[in-house]
Each structure stands twice: as structure tokens, then as C-alpha cells.
Amino acid sequence: MHGVHPRERIAATAQMPNRWKGSRISDRNLLQPADDVAIISYRASVKRADDMAYDALISSAYVRRAEGWKLAFHQHSPIEKVESTAT
């Protein structure tokens, strides 16, 4: 799922049962350029439901509104694994 999508399509992906079997979060960062803006980034290492390993760099930006923090932007970049060829 790549590109810009309407919120209904994004919400539907979050309802898929057993999408991930496990997860490990590392390289956590928080940037708060203003009192009402926060950007988080991290690396996620998970095992998919089909037992395939999956790693990604993820960032989300939030804005504070009267009703609380709201997601304004989300970016998800898969990390390709490179196999070494030792000689």
C-alpha cells in the first residue's frame, strides 16, 4: 500500500486480524518543533502473519487540537535486507 490514501482506507488496514505476530521497536526519536506539534520516528522489526520478517522506518506527525492530539501525517518505509556475499 503506497501513496496517499483516504482515512477510510487506512482505517480498514488497521482492522486486519493477526497482521503481525510480534514486534520490536528501536531507534525511537521525538521532535517537538512547537508546543502543538510532535513528530515521532522509530524502527519497527516485526514478523508478519505469514512468518516473513519485516523491518521498516516509521514516522508520524501529530498536531494538538482542542479534543487532543490528532495524527496529521504517517510515513512508513520498508527496509530492504541486503544479503552479504562474502568472498
C-alpha positions as CSV (number, residue, x, y, z in Angstrom):
1,M,0.0,0.0,0.0
2,H,1.9,3.0,-1.3
3,G,0.9,6.6,-1.9
4,V,-1.6,8.9,-0.4
5,H,-4.9,7.3,0.8
6,P,-8.2,8.5,2.3
7,R,-8.6,7.9,6.0
8,E,-11.2,5.2,5.5
9,R,-8.8,3.0,3.5
10,I,-6.1,3.5,6.2
11,A,-8.5,2.6,9.0
12,A,-9.6,-0.6,7.2
13,T,-5.9,-1.9,7.2
14,A,-5.7,-1.5,11.0
15,Q,-8.6,-3.9,11.4
16,M,-6.9,-6.9,9.7
17,P,-6.7,-9.6,12.4
18,N,-3.3,-11.2,13.1
19,R,-1.5,-9.0,10.7
20,W,1.6,-9.0,12.9
21,K,2.8,-11.9,15.1
22,G,5.3,-9.9,17.1
23,S,7.1,-6.6,17.1
24,R,10.3,-4.9,18.3
25,I,10.6,-1.1,18.4
26,S,14.0,0.6,18.4
27,D,15.7,3.8,17.5
28,R,12.9,5.9,19.0
29,N,13.0,9.7,18.5
30,L,10.7,12.6,19.4
31,L,10.9,16.0,17.9
32,Q,8.6,18.7,19.1
33,P,9.2,21.8,16.9
34,A,6.3,23.7,18.6
35,D,4.0,23.1,21.6
36,D,1.2,21.9,19.4
37,V,3.3,19.7,17.0
38,A,5.1,16.4,17.7
39,I,6.9,14.1,15.3
40,I,7.9,10.6,16.4
41,S,10.1,8.2,14.4
42,Y,11.3,4.7,15.1
43,R,12.4,1.4,13.5
44,A,9.9,-1.5,13.7
45,S,11.0,-5.1,13.3
46,V,8.1,-7.5,13.1
47,K,7.1,-10.9,11.9
48,R,4.2,-10.9,9.5
49,A,1.3,-13.4,9.8
50,D,3.0,-15.5,7.0
51,D,6.2,-15.7,9.2
52,M,8.1,-13.4,6.9
53,A,10.4,-10.9,8.7
54,Y,9.6,-7.2,8.0
55,D,11.6,-4.1,9.0
56,A,10.5,-0.5,8.4
57,L,11.4,3.1,9.4
58,I,8.3,4.9,10.5
59,S,7.5,8.5,11.2
60,S,4.2,10.1,12.4
61,A,3.4,13.8,12.9
62,Y,0.7,14.9,15.4
63,V,-1.0,18.2,16.0
64,R,-2.7,19.2,19.2
65,R,-6.3,20.2,18.9
66,A,-8.9,21.2,21.5
67,E,-10.1,17.5,21.6
68,G,-6.5,16.1,21.9
69,W,-3.6,15.0,19.8
70,K,-4.5,14.1,16.2
71,L,-2.5,12.2,13.6
72,A,-1.7,14.6,10.7
73,F,0.9,12.5,8.8
74,H,2.2,9.0,8.8
75,Q,5.1,7.6,6.7
76,H,6.3,4.0,6.5
77,S,9.4,3.0,4.6
78,P,10.2,-0.7,4.3
79,I,13.9,-1.6,4.8
80,E,15.2,-3.9,2.2
81,K,17.5,-6.6,3.6
82,V,20.8,-6.9,1.7
83,E,22.4,-10.3,1.7
84,S,26.2,-10.2,2.0
85,T,28.3,-12.1,-0.5
86,A,31.4,-12.9,1.4
87,T,34.3,-14.0,-0.7
